Amino acid sequence: MNTGSIYHGRSISQEEERLYHHLLHLVQTEPPHRLIERFRLLFIEGTGYPDPELQKTVDLLIQSPSAAQNFRFVLNRCCHILINRWQSRPHQYEKVAELISLFESKPNRPIAGDFSRSRLINRQRQITQAFQHTEQYLTLKRLSSVLLPELTPAESQPFGTLIRRYPYLYEHCLVTEGTPNVQKASIRQLQAERQKQFELDLSKYVTYQVRRASSNRVIHPVENPTLLDDRSLSSALHQFTGKIDGNYTCKDVAKRFSVHCQQAKSYKHFKADLYHYLTDAVNPAYGNRHFNQQLGQFLKQTYSESENQPLSDFLMTRTCSQLLNFLVIDSLQQPQHFVFIDLLSNLGATATTRLLLQIVLLCQRVKPYLEKRFSVLFHHYEGYSRDRVQWLVAAMENLQLALSTNFSDLNLCLVHQLVR
């Protein structure tokens, strides 16, 4: 097999380049339904493709000794070539789901040809079927869920179907090894559009609630844009934007503490102050039972070898990121999240989210890290039915509100009127 270029650190053969150029040409000239049929014949069936030379190109890729490991990247990029075109046309979003669902279908064309050709078709079908068990396929499935119109949520649906509601998950859940740069850019654009739409919907809802409370006229109702009930939504907005500590908002408290940190004599003194900054946001009835002690022990052990050093941006960032591991979840390899569940069970989703928000407001560089922690939780539970993970739905909704009200251009004047 001839070597071509380098793509995402992986050598790309001339056969791959020929395949990609073929699809890039077709996606500009053929309608989606015809492309999907071509894709089915080329990859799912492995036989019957109208261009025999292109079929031979795929045959060469399948014959490669590394095909079992690397053909998933080929399939992933071929999917993205078509998706990139359709993703820019909302009326073709459903075609993305139709394309991805091909991998769940069984080949139905008889295998014809000599023994060598028959064996090659069988190998291709096995490798293509195995694609369903890869991270690349899972990411494509999520993308199709994000692009499909939102249906009325049902409690029996998988939790993963809610991903379109949480733009902060997109870059972490819709990108994987082998995702083309152009697709990453499309996902960032989609994320920005969905986030802006949520902020607009939230603004309209808050405006409606304020007008309804101050007017005797009948006002056309505006739907609550979250999965929280109206009272929980109002409470969350108050916690994340209102004055909760005398005359100070969460953002004010974080700014004051940030100024205080600049005067810390050492990293050890900073950790002691950070302990009080965080425990002040926790109900004492819960904190005094065991959480405060757990937190204190965790901070004591965090970079203990650096305690006599001055506080640096590096130590601040690493400490806050380690705190998010401790409070939410570490990784898929170490998915323990007992502390997070205990916080949610005792404080509720809003107060728990406020605690996380105080960390991110203090060190905004760890905002993507917090989003990544929630993407790990999403990955861990996406196959569960919604009714089994209502606690996680509430946490996801609260985080969407916390980030939207503190890290966007959302006009908070009306929000403040609502939460007084």
Salt bridges, closest charged atoms under 4 A:
GLU16 OE1 - ARG10 NH2 3.21
GLU30 OE1 - ARG38 NE 3.12
GLU37 OE2 - ARG40 NH2 2.89
GLU45 OE2 - ARG40 NH1 2.52
GLU45 OE1 - ARG125 NH2 3.21
GLU53 OE2 - LYS56 NZ 3.51
ASP59 OD1 - ARG117 NH1 3.08
GLU98 OE1 - LYS95 NZ 3.39
GLU104 OE2 - LYS141 NZ 2.76
GLU135 OE2 - ARG142 NH1 3.81
GLU135 OE1 - HIS379 NE2 3.48
GLU150 OE1 - ARG164 NH1 3.64
GLU150 OE2 - ARG165 NH1 2.98
GLU155 OE2 - ARG386 NH2 3.20
ASP273 OD2 - HIS260 NE2 2.94
GLU307 OE2 - LYS271 NZ 2.97
ASP342 OD2 - HIS290 NE2 3.38
GLU371 OE1 - HIS172 NE2 3.80
GLU371 OE2 - LYS367 NZ 2.78
GLU382 OE2 - ARG142 NH2 2.61
GLU397 OE2 - ARG165 NE 2.92
